[in-house]
Amino acid sequence: MNYLGIDFGRKHVGIAMSTGTIAAGILSVFTAEAISRIVQLCREHAIDVCVIGLPDGSMKKVVEEFADKLRAATACKVVLWDETLTSASAREQLAQTQFSTK
């Protein structure tokens, strides 16, 4: 399966691509251009699923609305992935490695 990972922001949207478990960032686009660019990428790369990180708090509703617009624009499956506490979890895991910044 081919996946697009989407990191929504008010000004920019980060996009990564994956054919398995590890994604590689491919580009960042202005939010106003994101839907059309994602639709184009889905066609060009035979994307099966778009995974959009769903934050908690004030951005949650904005991201859900973006996901709805993307679902209406593409045949790809669009999935929201709960990001609650992912940054804290990543920091904790990093602190337990030899690459710790502490």
N, C-alpha and C positions, 0 to 999 in steps of 0.2 A: 504494500500500500504506500501511496505517496501522501505526505502531509505538508501543510503549511502551518507554521506556528505564528500567531499574530499577537503582538504586544501593542495594545491600543494606547495612544496618548492624545491629548487635546490638540497638539500641534503636529506630531509625527506618529506614524505607525511603523513599528519594526516588524520585519517579515523574515522568517527562517523557513528552511525546507528540510524535510527528512524523508528517508525511505525506511526508517526503522526507529530505533530508540534515541538516537542522537541527532539533534538538529544543528544545522549550520546557518548562521545569519547570512542573508543574501542582499537585503537592501532596507532602506528606510525611506518612506514616502510621506509627503504632506497628507494630513488626515483628510483634507478635502478631495484628494485624488485616490485615496486608499481603495475604495470599493472597485472602481474601474480597473485599477492596477492588479488587485487580487483576482478579479474575474479573468483578466488576461493571463496571469500566471497559472491559474487553475487549468485553463485551456492548453497553454503551451507545455505544461509539465504533467498533464494527466493527473492532477491532484484529486485524491479521493475524499480527504477530510481537511477542513480548516479548523484549527484549535485556537480559540481565543482565550487568553488569560482573563479571568473574571476577578477583579479586585473587590475588596470589601469597602464600604464607606461611600463617599460622594460620587465616585466614578462608576459604581456598579450599574446604575440605571443607564448611564450614557453608553457603557459597553454593551449592555443588553440591547439597547436600541440599534447600535451599530451592527450587532449580530443579526438582528431581525432584517435590517436592510441588506446585509450580505446574503442571507438566506433567500431573499426575494430576487437577488441579482444573479445567483449562480446555482447550478445543479449540484455542486459539491455539498456534502454533509457539513454543517457548521455546528461545532461543539464548544460549549463554554466550560473552561477548566478552572475550578476554584483555586485562587492564588492566596487565600487567607493564610497568613503566617509563613509563606514560602521564603520570604527574605530572612526572617528570624531563623528558620530551620537551616537555610544555607549558611548563615553566619555561624551557627552552632556547629555544623558539620566541618566548616573550614577551620574553626578553632581547634578541632580535634585532629587536624592533619599537621604535617611538617611545614606546610605553607602558611601557617597561622600568622596573622599580622599582629598578634598580641605580644 
